[in-house]
Amino acid sequence: MAVRANVARVPQVNAAAVEAKPDWPGLAAEMDNKSPLEIMDHALKTFGNDVAIAFSGAEDVALIEYAHLTGRPYRVFSLDTGRLNAETYQLFDAVEKHYKIRIEYTFPEAQEVMDLVRAKGLYSFYEDGHTECCRIRKVKPLRKQLKVYKAWITGQRKDQSPGTRTEVPVVQVDPVFEGVTGGPGSLIKYNPLSNMTSAEVWNFLRVMNVPTNKLHNCGYISIGCEPCTRPVLPNQAEREGRWWWEDAAAKECGLHSGNIKKADGTTEERKAERDLWPAGSAVATLSKDEVRALAAGTRSQGTLAVLYAPWCPFCQAMEANFEELAAHMKGHKVRVAKYQADIDREFCNDNLQLKTFPTIVYLPPNSKQVIKYPSERRDVETLSMWVKTVAGQ
């Protein structure tokens, strides 16, 4: 008698019934010329209650306005790091009232913050970089929050930082975070403002008369945590006011920001068109030997020195004021001098408290003491008052 093998039957599947996996790169190319409103509508229509807008408390309030204009329900979440500006909290409140919504706030783990601050203090990021603090206060809470969504919507734009954000598709598979189902590829990221410029975003905000952060009226463009954000100068990339003491194309005037990484992975030293305080200036030029002698305590008179880099826009901005100060201080027994510290960073960092450009220090006579100017106000009156005070005049 023939024996039949016990073979499990493979069910016949109708290929048309199988849900096709979306071609997100193809969709990004297709939607690249779509308006922010159309991209927002696609996100809300596709994911419904499983997508949320990430709101930082800055100009990305435009995202909420676009979502509001679609007429569809939408969710908004925000990270409260515990170090935000008061103006940012005020904007959160104004946005909730304006749109009649409740923002879903998420917070860092209290124990981790406590451990970090107790071990390193409140401002350790100025000494060893912002990565650890951001990981605890931002990245980990964000990772946890995104685990409840299938997609999220951000305010990233290509023009925010030419060194790091030139590749921002309008929609993509998130390469870093995971969504509710877990695993790589489980979270979709929409960037509806990707192709907009800062001017276009602000024109939209003004026309729609929506709440904005008051700090934008004070020179702030990209706004993050209070200790790590400062205003930018005209013509700077908007994120150059963030973590300015660190090296990266998106930072300005940190100790290593003179080296900008190019697309091929190599670096190119920033070059200035001219030196600051050239020959004939009232500001004296210190040689490397003089700086080492001053650091060692060989000082016959008090010296007010600016440690600068000629390519640094903040150094360039103070050139006229420091020149005027040098002329003003003649007769006050204080020499006003300059030293190009970007070519001697390690020594200046170890011996003259160099952290960012520019750094201004007073070196008292017959002493090894280094007194660092504590303010970012570099007008003649403020600098003059400070140096006369520390010089005992």
C-alpha positions in Angstrom: 0.0 0.0 0.0 1.4 3.4 -1.0 2.2 5.7 1.9 1.5 9.4 1.5 4.0 11.9 3.0 2.4 14.2 5.5 3.2 17.5 3.8 1.6 20.7 5.1 -0.2 22.6 2.5 1.1 26.0 1.7 -1.8 28.5 1.6 -2.3 30.3 -1.7 -1.9 34.0 -1.2 -3.4 36.6 -3.5 -0.5 38.9 -4.2 -2.9 41.8 -4.7 -4.2 41.3 -1.2 -0.7 41.7 0.4 -0.1 45.2 1.6 2.7 46.7 -0.5 5.6 48.2 1.5 5.7 51.9 0.7 8.6 53.1 -1.4 9.5 56.0 0.9 12.5 57.3 -1.1 10.3 57.2 -4.2 7.5 59.0 -2.3 10.1 61.6 -1.1 11.1 62.3 -4.7 7.5 62.5 -5.8 6.6 64.9 -3.0 9.7 67.1 -3.1 7.9 69.8 -5.0 4.7 69.6 -2.9 3.8 72.4 -0.6 4.3 72.1 3.2 0.5 72.0 3.6 0.2 69.0 1.1 3.0 67.2 2.9 1.4 67.8 6.3 -1.9 66.6 5.0 -0.3 63.4 3.6 1.2 62.7 7.0 -2.0 63.2 8.9 -4.1 61.3 6.4 -1.8 58.4 6.2 -1.1 57.9 10.0 -3.9 59.6 11.8 -3.6 59.3 15.5 -0.3 57.5 15.1 1.7 60.5 14.0 2.7 63.6 16.1 4.3 67.0 15.5 7.6 67.6 17.4 7.4 71.2 18.7 10.6 72.8 20.0 9.1 76.1 21.0 10.7 78.0 18.1 9.7 78.9 14.5 8.5 75.3 14.0 5.1 76.6 15.3 4.6 76.8 11.5 4.1 73.0 11.6 1.1 73.4 14.0 -0.4 76.1 11.8 -0.1 73.9 8.7 -1.7 71.0 10.6 -4.5 73.3 11.8 -5.1 74.4 8.2 -5.6 70.8 7.0 -8.7 70.5 9.2 -7.6 67.1 10.4 -7.0 66.1 14.0 -3.4 66.2 15.1 -1.1 65.6 18.0 1.8 67.7 19.3 4.5 66.7 21.7 7.5 68.6 23.1 10.6 67.8 25.1 11.0 69.7 28.3 14.6 69.4 29.2 14.3 71.4 32.4 16.8 74.0 30.9 14.6 75.9 28.5 14.2 79.7 28.5 11.3 81.3 30.2 10.2 82.7 26.9 9.9 79.1 25.5 7.6 78.0 28.3 5.5 81.2 27.6 5.2 80.2 24.0 4.1 76.7 24.9 1.2 78.2 26.9 0.3 80.7 24.1 0.3 78.0 21.5 -2.0 75.7 23.6 -4.4 78.6 24.1 -4.3 79.8 20.5 -5.0 76.4 18.9 -7.0 75.0 21.9 -4.8 71.9 22.1 -2.8 70.2 24.8 0.9 69.6 24.1 2.1 66.1 25.2 5.2 67.0 27.2 7.9 64.5 27.9 10.7 64.8 30.5 14.1 63.3 31.2 14.4 60.7 34.0 14.9 62.6 37.2 17.4 60.1 38.7 19.7 60.4 35.6 19.6 64.2 35.7 20.3 64.1 39.5 23.2 61.8 39.1 24.8 63.9 36.3 24.4 67.2 38.1 25.7 65.8 41.4 28.7 64.2 39.7 29.7 67.0 37.3 27.7 70.1 38.2 25.2 72.2 36.3 27.4 73.2 33.4 29.7 70.2 32.7 28.9 70.5 29.0 31.1 73.6 28.7 34.0 71.4 29.7 33.4 68.0 28.2 30.9 68.6 25.4 27.1 68.6 25.2 26.7 65.0 24.2 26.2 63.5 27.6 23.7 66.1 28.8 21.7 66.0 25.6 21.6 62.2 25.7 20.0 62.3 29.2 17.8 65.4 28.7 16.8 65.0 25.1 17.7 61.9 23.2 16.5 59.3 25.7 13.2 61.0 26.4 12.7 61.5 22.7 13.5 57.8 22.0 10.9 56.8 24.6 8.3 59.2 23.3 8.6 58.1 19.7 8.0 54.5 20.7 4.3 55.3 20.9 4.0 56.6 17.3 4.4 55.2 13.7 5.5 58.5 12.4 6.6 62.0 13.5 6.8 65.4 11.9 9.7 67.8 12.4 10.7 71.3 11.5 14.0 70.5 9.9 15.0 72.6 6.9 17.9 72.3 4.5 19.0 75.9 5.0 19.3 75.7 8.8 22.9 74.6 8.9 24.7 74.2 5.5 27.3 71.9 7.1 24.9 69.3 8.4 21.3 69.6 7.1 21.7 69.8 3.4 20.1 66.4 3.0 16.7 66.6 4.5 14.0 64.7 2.4 10.4 65.7 2.9 9.6 62.2 4.1 11.9 59.3 5.0 12.4 56.2 7.1 13.9 57.5 10.3 17.5 56.3 10.4 17.9 56.6 14.1 14.7 56.1 16.1 12.1 53.3 16.3 8.4 53.5 16.3 5.6 51.6 18.1 6.2 48.3 16.3 10.0 48.4 17.1 13.0 47.6 14.9 14.7 49.4 12.1 12.4 51.0 9.7 9.5 51.1 12.1 9.2 54.9 12.3 8.6 57.4 9.4 9.8 61.0 9.6 8.1 63.9 7.8 9.9 67.2 7.2 7.3 69.4 5.6 9.4 72.6 5.9 12.5 71.0 4.3 12.6 73.1 1.2 11.5 76.4 2.8 13.9 79.1 3.6 13.9 81.0 7.0 12.5 84.0 5.2 9.6 82.0 3.8 8.8 80.5 7.2 8.8 83.9 8.8 6.6 85.4 6.1 4.1 82.6 6.7 4.1 83.1 10.5 3.6 86.9 10.1 0.8 86.5 7.6 -1.0 83.9 9.7 -0.4 86.0 12.9 0.5 83.0 15.1 2.3 83.1 18.4 6.1 83.1 18.3 9.0 83.0 20.7 9.9 86.4 22.1 13.6 85.5 21.9 13.3 85.8 18.1 13.1 89.5 18.6 16.4 89.5 20.5 18.6 87.9 17.8 17.9 84.3 18.6 17.0 82.2 15.5 17.5 78.5 16.4 16.4 78.1 20.1 17.3 75.2 22.3 18.2 75.0 26.0 19.1 78.3 27.7 22.8 77.6 28.5 23.5 76.3 25.0 21.8 79.0 22.9 22.8 82.5 22.1 22.0 85.1 19.4 23.7 85.0 16.0 25.2 87.7 14.0 23.9 88.9 10.6 24.6 86.4 7.7 25.5 83.5 10.0 23.8 80.2 9.6 21.0 80.1 12.1 22.2 77.2 14.1 25.6 78.8 14.7 24.3 80.0 18.0 23.9 76.5 19.3 26.8 74.7 21.2 29.1 77.4 19.9 32.1 76.2 21.9 32.2 72.9 20.0 33.6 71.8 16.6 31.1 71.1 13.8 29.9 72.9 10.7 26.8 73.9 12.6 28.7 75.6 15.5 30.6 78.9 15.6 33.8 80.0 17.3 34.3 76.9 19.5 37.9 75.8 20.0 37.8 73.5 17.0 35.3 75.2 14.7 38.0 76.5 12.5 38.1 73.1 10.8 35.0 72.4 8.7 34.5 68.9 7.4 33.9 68.7 3.7 31.8 66.2 1.8 34.8 63.9 1.2 35.5 63.7 4.9 38.6 65.9 4.8 38.9 69.2 6.6 39.7 72.6 5.4 41.1 75.3 7.7 39.0 78.5 7.8 40.9 81.4 6.4 40.3 85.1 6.9 40.7 87.7 4.2 42.8 89.8 6.6 44.2 89.8 10.1 42.5 91.9 12.8 44.1 94.9 14.3 46.9 95.2 11.7 50.1 97.1 11.8 49.7 100.6 13.1 46.8 99.6 15.4 46.7 100.8 19.0 46.3 97.2 20.0 49.7 95.6 20.6 50.6 92.3 19.0 52.0 89.6 21.3 54.5 87.1 20.0 54.5 83.4 21.1 57.5 84.0 23.3 55.8 87.0 25.0 52.7 85.0 25.7 54.7 82.3 27.3 56.5 84.8 29.4 53.3 86.4 30.5 51.8 83.0 31.4 54.8 82.3 33.5 54.3 85.5 35.4 57.0 87.7 33.8 54.9 90.9 33.7 56.1 94.4 34.3 52.7 95.9 33.7 49.1 94.8 33.5 48.0 93.4 30.1 44.5 93.1 28.7 44.7 90.5 26.0 42.2 89.3 23.5 42.7 85.7 22.3 41.2 85.7 18.9 40.9 84.0 15.5 40.8 86.3 12.5 38.1 84.2 10.8 35.8 84.4 13.9 32.8 86.7 13.2 32.5 87.6 16.9 36.1 88.6 16.9 35.6 90.6 13.7 32.5 92.3 15.3 34.5 93.6 18.3 37.5 94.9 16.3 36.5 98.6 16.3 35.5 98.6 20.0 38.7 97.0 21.1 40.7 99.4 19.0 38.9 102.3 20.7 39.5 100.7 24.1 43.2 100.5 23.4 43.4 104.2 22.6 41.3 105.0 25.7 43.5 102.9 28.0 46.7 104.7 27.2 47.9 106.4 30.3 46.1 103.9 32.6 49.2 101.6 32.9 47.3 98.8 31.1 48.6 97.5 27.8 45.8 96.4 25.4 47.1 93.5 23.2 46.0 90.7 20.9 47.2 87.1 20.4 46.1 84.9 17.5 45.2 81.9 19.6 43.7 79.6 16.9 47.3 78.7 15.9 48.3 78.0 19.5 45.1 76.6 21.0 46.5 73.9 23.3 48.8 76.3 25.2 46.1 79.0 25.5 43.6 76.5 26.6 45.9 75.1 29.3 47.4 78.4 30.5 45.1 81.3 29.6 41.5 79.9 30.1 40.7 79.8 26.3 37.4 78.2 25.7 35.8 80.1 22.9 36.8 82.9 20.5 37.1 85.6 21.5 38.4 85.1 25.0 39.5 88.3 26.8 41.8 88.1 29.9 43.5 90.5 32.2 47.0 89.5 33.3 48.0 91.5 36.5 51.6 92.7 36.8 54.1 90.6 38.8 51.7 87.7 39.0 50.7 84.4 37.3 47.0 85.1 37.8 44.7 85.1 34.8 41.4 87.0 35.2 38.9 86.1 32.5 36.4 88.6 31.2 33.0 87.1 32.2 30.6 88.9 29.8 29.7 88.8 26.1 29.2 92.5 26.1 32.2 93.9 24.3 31.3 97.6 24.1 34.0 100.1 25.1 32.2 101.4 28.2 31.7 97.9 29.7 35.2 96.6 28.9 36.8 99.8 30.2 34.8 99.6 33.5 35.7 96.0 34.0 39.5 96.3 33.3 39.8 99.4 35.5 38.0 97.5 38.3 40.2 94.4 38.1 43.3 96.5 37.7 42.4 98.5 40.8 42.1 101.8 39.1 
